[in-house]
Amino acid sequence: MSVQIYDAKQNKVVTVEKIERSDADWKKLLTEKQYEITTKKGTEAPGTCTFSTVHEPGIFRCVRCGTDLFHSSTKFESGTGWPSFYEPVSPSNVVEQPDVSLGMVRTEILCARCDSHLGHVFDDGPPPTGKRYCMNGLALKFISEEQL
């Protein structure tokens, strides 16, 4: 199966193969914490992500498949302890689905290419979107503009 995602380096939508792996394969490819968050829908402790100090131009990508998810220019300090963004690089790169776990109704955000659990989106973010994509830092990897 293939999916269309936006590639920031090429500045265009590309068609790529959807990545499907077994839990055993993801366990081999990820750290224990990355596996727990991205595959088992866990969360990291607030304030433990090192991305709070990242302010340089670049892209935050999915740690599992490398799909472009957020421009660093959309990152903001939400005070929650998790990396927060006001919009993804493209709506086609993320999937939103209802999450009714923990006795709450939230909107879960997944990577469109590999179904990695990234975090949740809320309607209390800054302009221009009013959205707060509250992501697990361990579900992301940062690539500076120079590395692109």
N, C-alpha and C positions, 0 to 999 in steps of 0.2 A: 504494500500500500504506500502511496506517496502523499505528501502534504505540501502545501505552498507556504513558505515563510519568507519574511523580509530579511535580506542579507545586507547589513550595514556597510560592509566593505565595498560590495558591488553596487550599493544604493539601488537595489531592485528586488523584486519578488522572484524567488527561485523555487523550483520544484525539487524536493529531496525525498528520499525514502524515509518512512516512519521507522523509528528505532524501537524494536521490541526485543527485550531480553528477559531471561528468567531471573527470579530472585537470586539464585545461586551465582549467575553471571554478574549481576549488579554488586553482590557482596565481594566478588573478586576484584572489581574495578574501583570501588569506592572505599573510603575509610568507614569505620563502624558508625560514626556519627552522621556522615553524609548518607550512608545507606538508610539509617533509621529515619532521617528527615525526608529524603527524596522518594524512598520506596515504601516506607511504612507510615508516612504522613505525620512524622514527629515534628518537634520544634526545638530550637536551641534556646538556651537560657538567655533572657534579655540582657543586653549590654556586653555579651561575650564576642560579638563579631568585630573583626578588625577593620571592616569597611568604613567605620565612622570617621577614620582619618583619611580616606580616599577622596580627594577633591579635584584630581587632575582629569583632563578630557580622556574619555575612553568608553568602553562598552562592558556591561555586566552580562555574562553569558551563563547558560545552563552548565552546571558542573558535570552533568552526565553526558550531554551530547554536543555542547558547544554552540547551541543556538543563541543568537543575539536576543537579549531580553530587554535591557534598559540602557539608555544613554546616561552617562554620569551627570549630564546637565539637568536631568529630571530628578536627581536625588535630592532629598531635603531632610533636615533634622526634624523628626516627628516627636521626639521625646519618649518614644516607646521602648527604645533599646534594640530595635531591629532596623536594618536598612529599609528606607522608605523612598518610594518614587511616585511621581504623580501621573506617569503614563508609560506604557511599554513602547519599545521601538516601533512596534506595529501590533494592532489587534490580532493579526493572523499568527503571531508567534506565541500567544498564550491562549489557554482555554479556561473559561470560567465555568464552574459547576457548583451547585448548592452543597453546602456542608452543614449538616445538622448535628455534628458530634459535640460532645461536652455540654449538651443542653442549650446550645445557641444555634441561631440561624446565621450563617456567614456565607461568603462567596469564596470558594477555594480557587487558587490560581495554579494551573499546571502548565508545563512546557508542552507546546503543541506538537513537537517532534518526538519526544520520548516519554511523555506523561509523568515527568518528574513533579512531585509536589514541591511547590516553591514557597507558598504562603497564602495570604488572603488579601482581598481588596475591600476597602471600606469607603464610605461616602463622607469622610471628614478631612479630606486633604486640601491642599492649597489651590489657588487658581493656577493655571487656567482650567483644570479638569475637575477640581473638587474631590479627586480620588486620592486614596492612600494605599498604594500597593506595598503592603507590609511583608517583606520577604525574609526568609531564613538565609543568613549570610553563607551558611555551609552548602546551600543549594546553588550558589553562584560562584563564578570566578571572574576576576576583573582583568581586562586586557586594555592596557593604555593605548592611546591614540598612536603613539610611536610604534607599538608592537603590531598594530593592525597593518 
